[in-house]
Amino acid sequence: MGFGDLRSPSGLQVLNNYLADKSYIEGYVPSQADVAVFEAVSGPPPADLCHALRWYNHIKSYEKEKASLPGVKKALGKYGPANVEDTTGSGAGDSKDDDDDIDLFGSDDEEESEEAKRLREERLAQYESKKAKKPALVAKSSILLDVKPWDDETDMAKLEECVRSIQADGLVWGSSKLVPVGYGIKKLQIQCVVEDDKVGTDMLEEQITAFEDYVQSMDVAAFNKI
C-alpha cells in the first residue's frame, strides 16, 4: 500500500485519484491517517489536482487540533491504494533533519537524543492536559453551492473569481465545475468547507448574490456535516 513518492507529481496524482470518491484517507472523519499523509506532502497540491487540494486545505484547517484527532499514526505504507508502494522514503526524513522544531507527531528515531526525547514527552503531556480541558472538535460542514448567472453571455470565469474572492475565518473553497442548465447557460457548482459557528449559508448567499452583475441566484445543492 502507499501513494508512491508524495513529494513528486506522480505521487500527488495517485493521492488525487485516491481521494476522488473519499473525504479522508481513512473513514469518515479526519484522523491521524490524514495527519501522517498531510505531513508527508511538501505543500499544497497544484490546482488541477482538485481532490488532493480540497483534502489538503481541509486537513490544514485542523493544524492546531491534529494532536487530538482520533486514531494512531502509522507508516505511509499502511495507507492508500493496495497496488501502489510507498516510495516517499528517506526524502521526507532528510528534509526534516535540519528543522530545529521537534516533531511531536513524527516517527520514532533510534538516534533521538535524550534531550529531544524529554522535550517531546513533556510537550505530549501538555497536549494531553490541554486535550482533557478542550471542548469537542469544531463542528464543520461540507457545502455544495449552485451559482446561477443571468444568461449565456455572463463571464463565468469572472463569476467564479468573484465567488472565490469571498474570504472569512472558517471558510475554505474547494473544487468547482460548470454544469449546463439549458439554452446554452451554465451554472457554477462549487464546493466549500465551513466551520458551522462562523459561516452559514445565509452569509454565503448574501455575499455571493451581492455580485449582481454576474449572479442571478445561489442555491445549496448539498449540505453534509463533517
Disulfide bonds with the S-S distance in Angstrom:
none
